[in-house]
Amino acid sequence: MFKKILIPTDGSPLSAQAANAGICFARSIQAQVVALHVTQPFAATIGFDGMAAAYAITDEDYDKASAQQAEKYLKHVMARADTAGIKAESRAVSNFNVADGIVQAASENGCDLIFIGSHGRSGLSRLLLGSVTAKVLSLATCAVLVYRVKEEKPKK
């Protein structure tokens, strides 16, 4: 079966839910885990309209903040893996395209499965927002398991 599972996270509660499910799955099949956070380079976040000047942030500040954010997100996944008693490592990478970063990290780390969450958007919201998961499915050269995360409905 699968020996090494890549679990990408963006730090959102829904991503954390998928990561927890991925770790439980890894434990059930005695697989290793690679936790991954993909950031986009500074140039990808500012657009082409000179927004960087408005934010008064440098490349170095952005890189430092991105690294701290990645460490925070990955720390949660690693703690969950430790609690589950499975071997895990973490990676933070930068790529203009998050889906490309995920697929490339899976290949570079010898993963035979990508365990990724999906919000389950459809129709216009999927068209407008895009879907990293859909892009990963189209690019991946290894197996991809899509975990449908459950959004909690606000209580009335």
PyMOL commands that set and color helices and strands:
alter all, ss='L'
color gray80, all
select helices_A, chain A and resi 13-29+42-46+51-55+59-84+98-108+123-129+132-139
alter helices_A, ss='H'
color red, helices_A
select strands_A, chain A and resi 4-8+32-39+88-94+113-118+143-148
alter strands_A, ss='S'
color yellow, strands_A
deselect
rebuild
show_as cartoon
